[in-house]
């Protein structure tokens, strides 16, 4: 089975728990990440080291490029130029987020030390396509990207912006063909303000499109939402999370009364069960073989 995992952003412990949970029941599992391994999270360096050591072009773990990896690729030449002239006391060029801080903590703040990580980012493609058996002899095509697939006719120079940065098309869904686009980039705790019915912190669906960014790194900012790292099985649309809703709400609201946590958990459970019957999700499921 193929499992697509949403934006990790340094939530390394959540990822290890999620991988263990999936591999416990599917030893042959293959994984595809939607990018954004770095920035913001608690264990960015551990996540980066793991990704560099495990993610390959054709192996068990694959990934597309995220906009955060792209930003470091673009920042790196400026850093190298600064490093060569650092005796001029010019301020070090700063990336948009906290990558440089993590680099300094690890004493890797030289071009030579950083080059293997930047080279790794450069190997990541903008899109990975997976085809799985559908009903009859048909197959379903999944296009895995970070943000969204460029609309037909988009000029080549503008395509990368859609792959790495687009949000609006993701809110709408895919109306151009029958491919199912699986992406991250916009946490569902944000998307829920734009797409009615979305369960904040869990996987969401639109026409021929699935968002697997539950915004796990934003959990402290949204304590009443699950904000989980998400995995989606392409063969059957099974959703897998590292924690149960009970476990996650206990983590999110450790100081709340048990009755408040139970009420919130039951509310999310009910909304999620209803959402699993979402029309867009049902349309994709109808194209897949029935579960045994």
C-alpha positions in Angstrom: 0.0 0.0 0.0 1.0 3.6 -0.6 0.7 6.2 2.2 0.9 9.9 1.7 2.1 11.9 4.8 1.4 15.6 5.3 3.7 18.4 6.3 5.9 17.3 9.2 7.7 20.6 10.0 10.0 19.0 12.6 7.4 17.0 14.4 9.8 14.0 14.4 8.3 12.1 17.3 4.8 12.3 15.8 6.3 10.9 12.5 8.0 8.0 14.2 4.8 7.1 16.0 2.8 7.3 12.8 5.3 5.2 10.8 5.4 2.5 13.5 1.6 2.4 13.5 1.3 1.9 9.8 4.2 -0.5 9.5 2.9 -2.6 12.3 0.0 -3.7 10.1 1.5 -3.2 6.7 5.1 -4.4 6.5 5.4 -3.6 2.8 4.1 0.0 3.2 5.6 2.6 0.9 5.5 6.3 1.9 5.4 9.6 0.0 5.8 12.9 1.8 4.4 16.2 0.6 7.5 18.1 1.7 8.1 20.7 4.4 10.3 18.6 6.7 11.9 21.7 8.2 11.0 24.9 10.1 8.8 25.7 13.1 8.8 22.3 14.8 10.4 21.0 18.0 12.8 18.5 16.3 13.8 20.0 13.0 17.3 18.7 12.9 16.4 15.2 13.8 13.7 15.3 11.1 16.2 16.6 8.5 18.8 14.0 9.3 16.2 11.2 9.1 14.8 12.5 5.8 18.3 12.9 4.2 19.1 9.4 5.3 15.9 7.7 4.3 14.2 9.6 1.4 15.2 8.5 -2.1 13.9 8.8 -5.6 12.6 5.2 -5.9 12.7 3.6 -2.4 10.4 3.0 0.5 10.3 6.6 1.4 9.9 9.3 -1.3 9.0 13.0 -1.1 8.1 16.0 -3.3 9.7 19.4 -2.6 8.0 21.7 -0.2 8.1 25.5 -0.3 10.3 25.5 2.9 12.9 23.3 1.2 12.8 25.6 -1.9 13.3 28.7 0.3 16.5 27.1 1.7 17.7 26.3 -1.8 17.3 29.9 -2.7 18.8 31.2 0.5 21.9 29.0 0.4 23.8 31.0 -2.4 23.4 34.2 -0.4 24.7 32.5 2.7 27.7 31.2 0.8 28.5 34.7 -0.5 28.1 36.1 3.0 30.4 33.4 4.4 33.2 34.3 2.0 33.1 37.9 3.0 32.1 37.6 6.6 35.1 39.6 7.7 33.3 42.6 6.4 31.0 42.3 9.4 27.9 42.4 7.1 24.8 40.8 8.8 24.2 37.2 8.0 21.3 36.7 5.5 18.5 35.1 7.3 16.0 32.6 5.9 12.4 33.3 6.5 12.0 30.8 9.4 14.2 29.2 12.0 16.4 26.9 9.8 19.6 28.9 10.5 19.0 28.8 14.2 18.8 25.0 14.1 22.0 25.0 11.9 23.9 27.1 14.4 22.8 24.8 17.3 24.3 21.9 15.4 27.5 23.8 14.5 26.8 23.2 10.9 26.8 26.9 9.9 29.3 26.7 7.0 28.7 26.2 3.3 30.5 22.9 3.3 28.5 21.5 6.2 25.2 22.7 4.7 25.8 21.6 1.1 24.7 17.9 1.6 21.4 19.1 3.0 20.8 21.6 0.2 21.8 19.0 -2.4 19.2 16.6 -0.8 16.5 19.3 -1.2 17.5 19.7 -4.8 16.8 16.0 -5.5 13.2 16.4 -4.5 10.8 16.5 -7.5 7.8 18.8 -7.7 5.4 15.9 -8.4 5.2 12.2 -7.9 2.5 10.2 -9.7 1.1 6.9 -8.4 -1.4 4.7 -10.1 -3.4 2.2 -8.1 -6.0 -0.4 -9.1 -9.5 0.9 -9.5 -12.7 -0.9 -10.2 -12.7 -3.3 -13.1 -9.5 -2.9 -15.1 -9.4 0.9 -14.5 -6.7 2.5 -12.5 -6.8 5.7 -10.4 -4.0 8.3 -10.9 -2.9 10.2 -7.9 -0.7 13.3 -8.3 1.2 14.0 -5.1 2.4 17.6 -4.8 3.1 20.1 -2.1 0.6 22.8 -2.8 -1.3 22.0 -6.1 -0.9 21.0 -9.7 -0.7 23.9 -12.2 -3.8 24.4 -14.3 -3.6 23.3 -17.9 -1.9 25.8 -20.1 0.2 27.4 -17.3 3.4 28.8 -18.6 6.4 26.7 -17.6 8.0 29.6 -15.8 4.9 29.9 -13.6 4.3 26.2 -12.9 6.7 26.0 -9.9 4.7 28.6 -8.0 1.6 26.4 -8.2 3.4 23.3 -7.1 4.9 25.0 -4.1 2.7 28.0 -3.1 -0.8 27.8 -4.5 -3.8 27.8 -2.0 -6.8 29.0 -4.0 -6.9 26.1 -6.4 -6.5 23.7 -3.5 -9.6 25.2 -1.9 -11.5 24.6 -5.1 -10.4 21.1 -6.1 -9.5 19.5 -9.4 -12.0 20.0 -12.2 -9.6 19.6 -15.1 -9.3 15.8 -15.2 -10.0 12.6 -13.2 -6.6 12.6 -11.4 -6.8 12.9 -7.6 -4.4 15.5 -6.3 -3.0 14.8 -2.9 -1.3 17.8 -1.3 -0.4 19.7 1.9 0.9 23.2 2.3 -2.3 24.7 3.9 -3.1 23.3 7.3 -6.7 22.3 7.6 -6.9 24.4 10.8 -6.6 27.3 8.3 -8.4 25.7 5.4 -11.6 25.2 7.5 -12.2 29.0 7.3 -12.4 28.7 3.5 -13.8 25.2 2.8 -17.1 24.5 4.6 -17.2 21.2 6.5 -13.5 20.8 6.9 -12.5 19.2 10.2 -9.6 21.4 11.5 -6.5 19.3 12.2 -7.5 16.3 10.1 -7.6 15.3 6.4 -10.0 17.2 4.1 -11.5 16.4 0.7 -12.7 18.4 -2.3 -13.5 17.3 -5.8 -10.6 15.0 -6.9 -8.4 16.6 -4.3 -7.2 15.7 -0.8 -5.4 17.9 1.7 -3.2 15.8 4.1 -1.8 18.7 6.1 -3.4 18.5 9.5 -1.1 21.3 10.9 0.6 19.2 13.5 3.2 21.9 14.2 0.4 24.4 15.0 -1.1 22.3 17.8 -0.1 24.8 20.5 -2.0 27.6 18.6 -5.2 25.6 18.2 -5.6 23.7 21.5 -9.3 22.8 20.8 -8.4 21.0 17.5 -6.6 17.7 17.0 -3.9 19.2 14.7 -2.5 15.8 13.8 0.1 14.5 11.4 -1.9 12.8 8.7 -1.4 9.8 6.5 -3.7 8.7 3.7 -3.7 5.2 2.1 -4.1 5.7 -1.6 -5.6 2.2 -2.2 -8.6 2.6 0.1 -8.6 6.2 1.5 -8.0 5.0 5.0 -6.9 7.8 7.3 -4.2 7.1 9.8 -3.1 9.4 12.6 -0.4 8.9 15.3 -2.8 9.3 18.1 -6.5 8.5 18.9 -8.7 11.6 19.3 -8.8 10.9 23.0 -5.0 10.8 23.2 -4.6 13.9 21.2 -7.2 16.0 23.1 -5.5 15.0 26.3 -2.2 16.3 24.9 -3.9 19.5 23.6 -5.8 20.3 26.8 -3.9 18.8 29.7 -5.2 21.3 32.2 -8.9 21.1 31.1 -11.4 19.2 33.1 -12.1 15.6 32.0 -15.7 16.5 31.2 -14.6 19.4 28.9 -12.1 17.1 27.1 -14.6 14.4 26.7 -17.2 16.8 25.3 -14.7 18.2 22.8 -13.5 14.7 21.8 -17.0 13.5 21.2 -17.9 16.5 19.1 -14.9 16.1 16.9 -15.6 12.3 16.6 -19.1 13.0 15.5 -18.1 15.6 13.0 -15.4 13.4 11.6 -17.7 10.4 11.2 -20.1 12.6 9.3 -17.3 14.0 7.2 -16.1 10.6 6.2 -19.3 10.4 4.2 -18.4 13.7 2.4 -19.5 13.7 -1.2 -16.0 14.4 -2.6 -14.5 11.5 -0.6 -17.4 9.2 -1.7 -16.8 10.0 -5.3 -13.2 8.9 -5.0 -14.1 5.8 -3.0 -16.6 4.7 -5.7 -13.7 4.4 -8.1 -11.7 2.1 -5.8 -12.3 -1.6 -5.3 -14.5 -2.4 -2.3 -12.6 -3.1 0.9 -12.4 -6.7 2.0 
